[in-house]
Amino acid sequence: MDNQAITVSELNARIKGLLESDPMLANVCVRGELSNYKIYPSGHHYFTLKDSESSLRCVMFKSSASKLRFRPESGMGVTAWGRVAVYPRDGAYQLYCSALMPEGTGDLQVAFEQLKAKLAGEGLFDPAHKKPLPEFPGRIAIITSSAGAAVHDMIRILGHRWPMAKVILLPVRVQGIEAPPEIVGAIRYANEFDVADLIITGRGGGSIEDLWAFNDERVARAIYESRLPVISAVGHEPDVTISDYVADRRASTPSNAAEIAVPDCRELSELISAYNIRAGQAMRKKLSQLSDRLESYRSRPVITNPTAQFDNRRLELDRIRERMIAAAERSLHAGRQRFVSLAAALDAMSPLRVLTRGYAIAADSDGNCIKSIDDISAGDRISLALSDGSAECLVEKTEKSK
């Protein structure tokens, strides 16, 4: 009998393997009520899921819990998705939860997330597509229910903050299956007939079912395609719809949309008054500076005695003229001295100077200088250039020097 015994760990591992091999338990959806819900410092969530007869231990790790869009509380009815497995240390099975959804809104929430992912993938939420709101809108179209309190709040705030704007109400249903087509039609009408500079669409608060018209894909695409800028004002601060993601600007409430849409005329008036005061101060300061500058010009000699400036310039011109004349004379004298020196040097080197010392230059009948006895013969006629004239001679005899 002892030879067949196994350890506790082996048994737990065997049971764990059996549970994990069941495909149904690998991805199970369980509905129940939350009990003993605790969030540990590690970020993991531990709780019990129970019904009227049984309970199931559950854990949701931090990575999955961070995706929750609501705050789970004990006593809340939920639907949980996950896998069933054994925790070997305790030998107890539990649900490793990957997702939680509040009971009654689960289907809508799934649809919301699916549409959100689809439109985000198509670029409908891209900030680059957002149009700027007009700074001073003259006409504002409100697309909402004419019976709700939200429209009266918006009209009152718009009239108080910016009474010069014309408010155009395009009444539509904002709840039920008829609401999305009416909202789409009103947005397209405002664009086609250019009825306003800006559109505000939305409604007051309510449950997720009440706000669902603004999670409709048709409404989202109409807002995206709108040529006019659109402010989405749906519900209260925590409420977020697909329209909020697509619109050019999201308002936390309809009243906040009215505040975003227009400036406050009183603030503008105060701002203009402040600018007027600053402009006046700046003007007075500038005039004072110009006055001081003009006064400094007045005391300058060129203004008090303008002819003195011309006298000074005349004296300066005379001094310059004298310096130029002196420089020219010095340059002319130096030129003359150089000319005399060069002429003397040239004269000293002149062959005519040699003739004054008793020499003569002999040339043949062609005028070529006779340098050698070989250049002439007896009977040739030659000319002699002397210092004071010339002579024509006949060669009677030649004799070569020994």
C-alpha positions in Angstrom: 0.0 0.0 0.0 2.9 2.4 0.9 4.5 1.8 -2.5 1.5 3.4 -4.2 1.5 6.6 -2.2 2.4 9.9 -3.9 3.3 13.3 -2.4 0.9 16.2 -1.9 2.9 18.2 -4.5 2.5 15.3 -7.0 -1.2 15.1 -6.4 -1.7 18.9 -6.8 0.4 18.8 -10.0 -1.7 16.0 -11.3 -4.9 17.9 -10.6 -3.4 21.1 -12.0 -2.6 19.3 -15.2 -6.1 17.9 -15.5 -7.7 21.3 -15.1 -5.4 23.0 -17.5 -6.0 20.3 -20.2 -9.7 21.1 -20.2 -10.2 23.7 -23.1 -13.5 25.0 -21.5 -11.6 25.9 -18.3 -8.9 27.7 -20.3 -11.3 30.4 -21.4 -14.3 30.6 -19.2 -16.9 33.4 -18.6 -18.4 33.5 -15.1 -21.2 35.7 -13.8 -21.5 36.5 -10.1 -21.2 39.0 -7.3 -17.9 40.5 -6.0 -17.0 39.8 -2.4 -14.0 40.6 -0.3 -12.5 42.7 -3.1 -8.9 43.8 -2.1 -6.2 45.6 -4.0 -2.7 44.8 -2.8 0.3 47.1 -2.9 1.7 45.0 -5.7 -1.2 46.1 -7.9 -2.8 42.6 -8.0 -6.6 42.3 -7.2 -7.9 39.5 -5.1 -11.6 38.8 -4.6 -14.3 36.1 -4.4 -17.0 35.6 -7.0 -20.2 34.1 -5.5 -23.8 33.4 -6.2 -26.5 32.3 -3.8 -25.0 28.8 -3.3 -21.3 28.8 -4.1 -18.1 31.0 -4.2 -15.0 31.0 -6.3 -11.6 32.5 -5.4 -10.3 34.8 -8.1 -7.1 36.8 -8.8 -6.5 39.6 -11.4 -2.9 40.5 -11.9 -1.7 44.1 -12.2 -1.3 43.9 -16.0 -5.0 43.0 -16.5 -6.3 45.2 -13.6 -4.7 48.3 -15.2 -7.1 48.0 -18.1 -10.3 48.3 -16.0 -12.4 51.3 -16.9 -14.4 51.2 -13.6 -13.6 50.7 -9.9 -14.8 47.3 -8.8 -16.5 47.1 -5.3 -17.8 44.3 -3.2 -21.5 43.7 -3.8 -21.2 44.6 -7.5 -22.6 42.2 -10.1 -20.0 41.4 -12.8 -19.0 39.1 -15.6 -15.5 37.7 -15.4 -13.3 36.2 -18.1 -10.3 34.0 -17.4 -8.9 30.6 -16.9 -9.3 28.1 -14.0 -6.1 26.6 -12.6 -4.8 25.1 -9.3 -2.5 27.1 -7.1 -0.1 24.2 -6.2 1.0 25.7 -2.8 -2.5 25.7 -1.3 -4.0 22.9 -3.5 -6.9 25.1 -4.2 -8.2 26.0 -7.6 -9.1 29.6 -8.6 -10.0 31.8 -11.5 -7.2 33.8 -13.0 -9.2 36.7 -14.2 -8.2 38.6 -17.4 -11.2 41.0 -17.7 -14.1 42.2 -15.6 -17.3 43.9 -16.8 -20.1 45.4 -14.7 -23.3 43.4 -15.0 -25.8 45.0 -17.4 -23.4 47.2 -19.2 -20.9 44.6 -20.4 -22.2 44.3 -24.0 -22.3 48.1 -24.5 -18.8 48.4 -23.1 -17.4 45.8 -25.4 -19.1 47.5 -28.4 -17.7 50.8 -27.2 -14.2 49.5 -27.1 -14.4 47.7 -30.4 -15.7 50.9 -32.2 -13.1 53.0 -30.5 -10.3 50.7 -31.7 -11.7 50.7 -35.2 -12.1 54.4 -35.6 -8.7 55.1 -33.9 -7.1 52.8 -36.5 -8.8 54.8 -39.3 -7.3 58.0 -37.9 -10.6 59.6 -36.8 -9.1 60.6 -33.5 -5.9 62.0 -35.0 -5.1 65.5 -33.5 -3.9 66.6 -36.9 -7.5 66.5 -38.1 -8.8 68.7 -35.3 -10.0 72.1 -36.6 -9.4 75.3 -34.5 -12.4 76.9 -33.0 -13.3 80.4 -34.2 -12.0 83.1 -31.7 -15.1 85.3 -32.0 -18.0 83.2 -33.4 -20.9 85.2 -34.8 -23.3 82.2 -35.1 -23.5 79.1 -33.0 -25.5 76.0 -33.8 -26.6 73.8 -30.9 -27.7 70.3 -31.8 -29.4 68.7 -28.9 -32.9 68.1 -27.4 -35.0 71.3 -27.1 -36.7 69.9 -23.9 -33.6 69.2 -21.8 -32.1 71.4 -19.2 -28.7 71.3 -21.1 -29.9 73.5 -23.9 -31.3 76.2 -21.6 -28.0 76.2 -19.7 -26.0 76.7 -22.9 -28.2 79.4 -24.2 -28.1 81.3 -20.9 -24.3 81.1 -20.6 -23.7 82.0 -24.3 -26.0 85.1 -23.9 -24.2 86.1 -20.7 -20.7 85.7 -22.0 -21.1 86.7 -25.7 -24.5 88.3 -26.3 -23.5 89.4 -29.9 -23.5 85.8 -31.1 -26.6 84.4 -32.8 -27.6 81.0 -31.3 -29.4 78.6 -33.7 -31.1 75.6 -32.1 -31.4 72.5 -34.3 -33.6 70.2 -32.1 -33.0 66.5 -32.3 -33.7 63.5 -30.1 -30.6 62.5 -28.1 -31.8 59.1 -26.8 -33.2 56.0 -28.5 -32.8 54.4 -31.9 -34.1 57.5 -33.7 -31.5 59.8 -32.2 -28.3 58.9 -34.2 -29.9 59.6 -37.7 -31.4 62.9 -36.4 -28.1 64.1 -35.0 -26.3 63.1 -38.2 -28.9 64.9 -40.3 -28.6 68.1 -38.2 -24.8 68.1 -38.5 -25.0 67.7 -42.3 -27.7 70.4 -42.6 -25.6 72.9 -40.6 -22.7 72.2 -43.0 -24.6 72.2 -46.2 -26.4 75.5 -45.5 -23.5 77.1 -43.6 -25.9 78.0 -40.8 -23.2 78.7 -38.2 -19.5 79.2 -37.5 -19.4 76.5 -34.8 -21.5 73.5 -33.8 -22.1 72.3 -30.2 -23.7 68.9 -29.9 -24.4 66.8 -26.9 -26.8 66.3 -24.0 -27.0 66.2 -20.2 -25.9 63.3 -18.0 -27.4 59.8 -17.8 -26.5 56.1 -17.9 -24.4 54.6 -20.6 -27.6 53.6 -22.3 -28.9 57.1 -22.2 -25.7 58.5 -23.8 -25.3 55.7 -26.4 -26.5 57.8 -29.4 -23.1 59.7 -29.1 -21.3 56.3 -29.3 -22.9 55.6 -32.7 -20.5 55.1 -35.6 -22.8 57.2 -37.9 -22.6 60.2 -35.5 -18.8 59.8 -35.2 -18.3 59.9 -38.9 -20.6 62.9 -39.4 -18.6 64.8 -36.8 -15.4 63.8 -38.5 -16.6 64.9 -41.9 -18.0 68.2 -40.7 -16.5 71.3 -42.3 -17.6 73.4 -39.3 -15.7 72.8 -36.1 -17.6 70.7 -33.5 -17.6 70.8 -29.7 -18.8 67.6 -28.1 -20.6 68.1 -24.8 -22.0 64.8 -23.5 -23.0 64.1 -20.0 -20.9 64.9 -16.9 -17.2 65.1 -16.3 -16.5 61.3 -16.0 -18.6 60.5 -19.1 -16.6 59.8 -22.2 -18.2 58.9 -25.6 -16.9 58.2 -29.1 -18.1 61.7 -30.1 -15.7 63.2 -27.6 -12.8 61.5 -29.3 -13.8 62.6 -32.8 -14.9 66.2 -32.1 -12.5 69.1 -32.5 -12.9 69.9 -28.8 -14.4 68.0 -25.9 -16.3 69.7 -23.2 -16.8 68.1 -19.8 -20.4 69.3 -19.7 -22.8 71.2 -21.9 -22.3 74.3 -19.7 -18.5 73.9 -20.2 -19.1 73.7 -23.9 -20.8 77.2 -23.9 -17.8 78.6 -21.9 -15.3 77.1 -24.4 -17.3 78.2 -27.5 -17.2 82.0 -26.8 -15.0 84.5 -25.0 -16.3 86.4 -22.0 -17.2 89.9 -23.1 -16.5 91.3 -19.7 -13.0 89.9 -19.6 -12.4 91.2 -23.1 -13.7 94.6 -22.0 -11.3 94.6 -19.0 -8.5 93.4 -21.3 -9.2 96.2 -23.8 -9.2 98.8 -21.0 -5.9 97.5 -19.7 -4.5 97.7 -23.2 -5.8 101.3 -23.6 -4.1 102.2 -20.3 -0.8 100.6 -21.4 -1.0 102.2 -24.8 -1.6 105.6 -23.2 1.4 105.1 -20.9 3.6 103.9 -23.8 2.5 106.9 -25.9 3.2 109.4 -23.1 6.6 107.8 -22.5 7.4 107.9 -26.2 6.4 111.6 -26.5 8.5 112.4 -23.5 11.5 110.7 -25.1 11.0 112.5 -28.4 10.6 115.8 -26.6 13.9 115.3 -24.7 15.5 114.4 -28.0 14.1 117.5 -29.7 15.4 119.6 -26.9 18.9 118.1 -27.2 18.8 118.9 -30.9 17.8 122.5 -30.2 21.0 123.1 -28.1 23.4 121.8 -30.7 25.6 124.3 -32.5 24.4 123.3 -35.9 21.0 124.6 -34.9 22.0 127.6 -32.7 24.6 128.9 -35.2 24.5 127.1 -38.5 26.8 129.6 -40.3 29.6 128.7 -37.8 29.6 125.3 -39.3 30.2 126.6 -42.8 33.0 128.9 -41.5 34.8 126.0 -39.9 34.5 124.0 -43.1 35.8 126.9 -45.2 38.9 127.2 -42.9 39.4 123.5 -43.1 39.1 123.6 -46.9 41.7 126.4 -47.1 44.2 124.3 -45.0 43.6 121.4 -47.2 44.2 123.5 -50.3 47.5 124.8 -49.0 48.7 121.3 -48.1 47.8 120.1 -51.6 49.6 123.1 -53.3 52.7 122.6 -51.1 52.7 118.8 -51.9 52.4 119.6 -55.6 55.3 122.0 -55.6 57.5 119.6 -53.7 56.6 116.9 -56.2 57.4 119.2 -59.2 60.7 120.3 -57.7 61.8 116.8 -57.1 60.8 116.0 -60.7 62.9 118.8 -62.0 65.9 117.7 -60.0 65.6 114.2 -61.2 65.3 115.4 -64.8 68.5 117.5 -64.6 70.4 114.6 -63.0 69.2 112.2 -65.7 70.0 114.7 -68.5 73.5 115.2 -67.2 74.1 111.5 -67.0 72.8 111.0 -70.5 74.9 113.9 -71.9 78.0 112.4 -70.2 77.4 109.1 -72.0 76.7 110.8 -75.4 79.2 110.0 -78.3 79.0 113.6 -79.4 80.8 114.5 -76.1 83.7 112.5 -77.4 83.9 114.6 -80.5 84.7 117.7 -78.5 87.9 116.1 -77.3 89.3 115.9 -80.9 87.8 112.7 -82.1 85.8 112.1 -85.2 83.3 109.4 -86.4 83.8 107.9 -89.8 81.0 106.5 -91.8 80.8 104.9 -95.3 78.6 106.2 -98.1 75.7 104.2 -96.7 76.0 105.9 -93.3 77.4 102.8 -91.5 80.0 103.4 -88.9 83.5 102.3 -90.0 85.0 100.3 -87.2 87.8 98.5 -88.9 90.2 99.0 -91.8 88.6 96.1 -93.4 85.3 98.1 -93.9 87.0 100.5 -96.4 89.3 100.4 -99.5 91.4 102.9 -101.3 89.2 105.1 -103.5 86.1 104.9 -101.2 84.4 108.0 -100.2 83.7 108.4 -96.4 82.3 111.1 -94.2 83.8 112.4 -90.9 81.5 113.7 -88.2 83.3 116.3 -86.1 82.2 118.2 -83.0 81.1 121.3 -85.0 80.3 119.8 -88.5 81.2 117.1 -91.0 83.7 116.5 -93.9 83.6 114.4 -97.1 86.9 112.5 -97.7 88.4 110.3 -100.3 90.5 107.3 -99.2 93.8 107.2 -101.0 95.4 104.4 -99.1 94.6 101.9 -96.3 97.2 100.3 -94.0 96.4 97.7 -91.4 98.0 98.1 -88.0 100.7 95.6 -87.1 
